[in-house]
C-alpha cells in the first residue's frame, strides 16, 4: 500500500491481549471517499483479519460521521465478525458513525454521550448518469440503514424513518429507551468530536455542542493546551502503528 495509503487510515486496529481486539474510530470516517475505491476497504478487512481468533472486539467511537460508503462497509464487516462486539460511544456517534455503532452486540454510552441519526448523504462529482446511480445507491443504503437501526432497537420502521428524516440528536438515556444502546456509564471527560465545518451541514446540532467553553486563564490554559496536544500526538501515533 505504501506510506501514502497508510497515512489515509482513519482507524486503529490492534490486539490488547490474546483474545481481545480494539478498534478506535475517532474523528471523521474516511478522509478520502470510498466511492469507487476498492483499496481502502480491502486494507480495513486485512487489518481486521490480522486480529485472528479473538473472542472480544471493543470498538471506541467518537465521530461526527463521514463517508456513507465507508461506514456501511465497516458496519457490515463488524456485523459479520465472529467475536463479541462491544461498542463504546465515547463522545458522539453521528451520521454514519451511528450506523457503525449498530454492529455492536452491546452498545455502551457514557451519560453525556450522544448519537445522531439522519438520512444518508455524500459528496460527489460526475454527470447526470453518475448522479442517478448515486441516488439509487443512497436509496438502497437508506433501506439497509433502516434495517440495521430496527434490528438493534426493535422500533417500528415508520419510527426509524421519522428519526432519520428529522436529523435526530439523541442523548444516552434516549438511546437506551429506544433500544439503540444497552448500557449507560458514568459521564466521561471526552469532548464530542464535532468540527465547526459540520455545523453548516447538520440542521439540528445541539446548542451545547456549538458552544465552546470559556478559556481558562494563564497557566491553567497552558496546561490544558499541552494536554490536548499530547492527546492529539498519541492518537496520530496510534493511527500510524
N, C-alpha and C positions, 0 to 999 in steps of 0.2 A: 504493500500500500504506500510505503514511503512516509517521510516526515510530514509532507503537506497534508495527506489524507488523515494522518494521525492527529494533526492539530485541529481537525474539524470535529473530533469526537466531542459530544456533549454529554456523555455518560461516563461513569466509572464502575467497572465490574471487577470484583475481586473476591477471594476466599478469605473469610475471617477465621475459620478453622476447618477441619477435615470434612465436616458435614454441613457447613453453613456458608452461604454466599451473600454478597452485599452488592446492591445496585443503587447508585446515587444519581438522581436526576435533579440537579439544581440549575436554575436559570432556564433559558429558552430551549424548547425541544427542537433541536436542529438549527444550526446557523446557516445551513445550506439546504435548499429544497431537496426532498427525496423524489420529486416529480421526475420520472424517467431515469432515476439513479438506482442501479442495481448493486452498486459497490457498498454503499453505506449500510443498508440493512443486512447485507452479507457479513460485513465486519461485526455488526452488533451480534448476530447469531453465532459467529465464531467465538466472540468473547464470552457469550453466554454458555456455549458448549464447553469451553475450557474449564468451567466450574465442575464439570463431570458429575459424579454421583453425589451431589449434595442433597440433603433432606429438607433444608430450610433455605429460602431465599428472602432476605429482608430488603425491601425497596423503600428508599427515602426520597420523598418528592417535595420540592419547594419550587414551583414553576408557574409562570404566567401563561403557559401554553406554547404554541408554536405550530410547526408544520403538521397538518392533519394526517398526511400520508405516513409520516414518521411515527406519529402517535399511535395510529391504528396498527401499524406493523409491530411496534413494541408490545402493545396490548395483546395481540394475537400470539406472539412468542411467549409472553409470560403466562398467558392463559393455558397454553398447551404444556407448559413445563411441569414435570412430574413432582417437583418439590413443593412443599407447603410455602405459599407466597404470602408474606406479611407486608402490607403496605403501610408506611408511616408518613402521614402528611405533615411535614414539619412546620410549614407556614401557610402555603397556599397550593392548591391543585386546581388550576383554572383552565378552561377551554379543553384542549385535547389532553392536557395533563390529568384532568378529572376522569377521562376515559381510561387512561393507563391505570389509574387507581382501582378501577372496577375489576382488574385482573387479580386483585388480592383475594385470597381465601379469607383473610381477615384484614380489615381496614381500621387503622388506629389514628385518631386525631387528637392533638392537644386541645384543651378547651378554647384556646384563642386562635385556632387554625380555621381556614375557610376553604370552601370548594365553590367553583363557578362552572355552571353548565350552560352551553348555548349551542346553536346550530353550527355545523362545520363550515368554515370558510378558509380560503387560502389565497395567496397572491400568485398571479401567473401572467405570462406573456404569450401571445400567439394570435392566430387568426380566428375567424368565426368557427371553423370546424374544430379547432383546438378547444375553444370555449364550450362548444356543445358537448364534446366528450367530457370535459372537465365538469360541467354541470351534471351530466349523467352520473359520473363517478361520485360527486359530492352527495347526490341523492341516495346512491347506494350506501355510502359511508354513513349518512344520516340514519338510514334504516338499521344498519348494523350497530350504531351507537345506541339507538333506542333499545335494541335487544340487549345490549350489554348493561345499560342502566337498569332496565327492567329485570334482567336476570339476577342482578345483585340485590336490588331493592324489593322486588315483588310488587312494585307500584303498577297501576294500570297504564296502558300505553298512552291514553289520552293525557294523563297527568304528566308523564315524561315529556310528551310533545309540548305541553304548556310550559313546563320548566325550561325546555330548550328554547322555545320561541321568545320567552321573556328575558333571556340572559339573566339567569337567577344566581345570586350570590348567597350561599348557604353557610350558616355557622356550623360548628361541630355538633352542637345539640340538634339542630335541624337535620343535619345529615344522618344522625343516629335515629331520629324519629322517623325518617323516610326510608331507613334501611340501607342508605348509601355508605354508612360507617358502622362498625361493630362495637368499638370501644372509644371512650373519651379519657384522655390522660390529663394530668395537671398542665396548666399553661406553661409554655416554654418561651424563653427569651430568644426567639428566632424571628427575624423580620420577614414578613410576607414578601416574596420575590416579585414585585411589580415595578417594572421600569416605567418612567414617565411616558415613554412612547406608546405604552398600552392604554393610557388614559383616553387617548383620542380614538382608539379602536373600539373600546368597550363602552357601552352606554351607561351602565349602572354600577360603576366602581364605587364601593362604599366610601363614605367621606373619611373614615378613619384610616383608610389605606392611602388616600391622597394627601393627607396632612402629614407633613414632616415634623418630627419632634423638635422642640426648641434646642438650639445649640448650647451645650454646656460650656461654662466659662473656663478660660485659662487652661490649667493643667489637666482638668478633667476631660476637656475636649481633645487634648493631645493624646491622652491615654486611650480614649475611645477610638480616635483615628488610627492609632498604632495597632490596636486590637483588630479593627476592621481590615487593615492592610495585611496583617498576619493571617487572618481567616481566608482572605482572597488568595494569598500566595499558597496556602495549604491546599485549597480547593483546586487551583490551577496545577499544582504539583501532582495531586492525586489523579487528575484527569489525564496527565501525561504518562502515568505509570502503566 
